[in-house]
Amino acid sequence: MEFSNDIESEIYESAKINAKESGYKLNPDYDIVVMAIKAISNNKREKGEPYCGCRATIGDKEKDKALICPCSHRDKDIEKRGACLCALYVA
């Protein structure tokens, strides 16, 4: 998978490693992966951290840490739905 800039490539590679280490997979749907990686990358550029693109930050760095991808909701979301909210990670 190719991305248009280094931040996107870095986040994608990190997500692949994290998925493997966590026992999950990245979504097999190319478009979903690209949209999720681009949203996370935009947050990294604009907010300084790779926050999940599907959850709103509140501006409190300490509380927002839970939204850094993979966010603290991922495991529960995958258990319930088979995928995290943005569908980047799947069971």
Residue pairs with C-beta under 8 A, 6 or more apart in sequence:
1 12
1 30
1 33
1 34
2 9
3 9
3 12
3 34
3 37
3 41
5 41
7 41
7 44
7 45
8 37
8 38
8 41
11 37
11 40
11 41
11 44
11 50
11 69
12 33
12 37
14 50
15 26
15 37
15 69
15 70
15 88
15 89
16 26
18 70
19 25
19 26
19 89
22 70
22 89
24 78
24 89
24 90
24 91
25 89
25 90
25 91
26 33
26 88
26 89
26 90
27 33
27 36
27 83
27 87
27 88
27 89
27 90
28 90
29 87
32 86
32 87
32 88
33 88
35 53
35 86
36 53
36 54
36 86
36 87
36 88
37 88
38 53
39 52
39 53
39 54
39 86
40 50
40 51
40 52
40 53
40 69
40 88
41 50
42 53
43 49
43 50
43 51
43 52
43 53
43 57
44 50
44 51
47 57
49 64
49 65
49 68
50 68
50 69
51 57
51 64
51 67
51 68
51 69
51 71
52 67
52 68
52 69
52 70
52 71
52 73
52 84
52 85
52 86
53 69
53 86
54 85
54 86
55 67
55 71
55 73
55 85
57 64
57 67
58 64
66 72
66 73
69 88
70 84
70 89
71 84
73 84
73 85
74 84
74 89
77 83
77 84
77 85
78 84
78 89
78 90
78 91
82 90
82 91
83 89
83 90
83 91
84 90
